[in-house]
Amino acid sequence: MSGTELFALLDRAQRGDDEACQQVLVENVGLIWAIVKRYYGCGVEVDDLYQLGCIGFIKAVKGFDLTYGTQFSTYAVPKIAGEIRRFLRDDGAIKVGRSVREKGQMLWSARERMRQQLGRDPHVSELAQETGLSVEEIASIELAVGAPESLQQETAEGLTLESTLGTECPEENLVEKIALREAIDALPERERMTILLRFFKGLTQEQTARILQVSQVQVSRLERRGLAQLREKLADETGENR
């Protein structure tokens, strides 16, 4: 299906055409399953995970801005994953303390309110000023209550994980293959947290060090080690797929 055809279907779906909505869903079953597979073994039946993925996908269909100029799959992926993760958190499969959940809800409300006021997503520094939380606290809370939503988040130095790893693959292809996310999830805990904080939350090494309660030198080492392991894992994946 061409991009023009997809956008036409999305437009019809957003206007209340249930048939168009179902057709978009059918055309993207592979994308939904690609995300669902990331949550195998979490204690929830596969069919239930798929239904949750479909709910997230339909929310993406309804909320996608046809005039924004971004790929629909890029918008849909975090919506699908987010719906599954919300269920897992609420169902207790992912343990998050009550105070962290409450702060996560407060952050979500503040972000939505500021998005309406500013006409764009607020910067982390703006959220910090609005909520009274530090930048580090916000990053730590968001890591606890939700998955990172972009593989192209810039660090404080203007780098992205994709550019650092030397890959030019579009985000939707990376996510559909799940190679990068699987590689990140397989990292040792401290390396994984370092990569997430640096490349998905855009924190400096100094800010990351404060969250992890280590020195900036240790963060630098953890980052280098994590990136080296990701390169090795992705190289293995590429070799297997040839």
Disulfide bonds with the S-S distance in Angstrom:
none
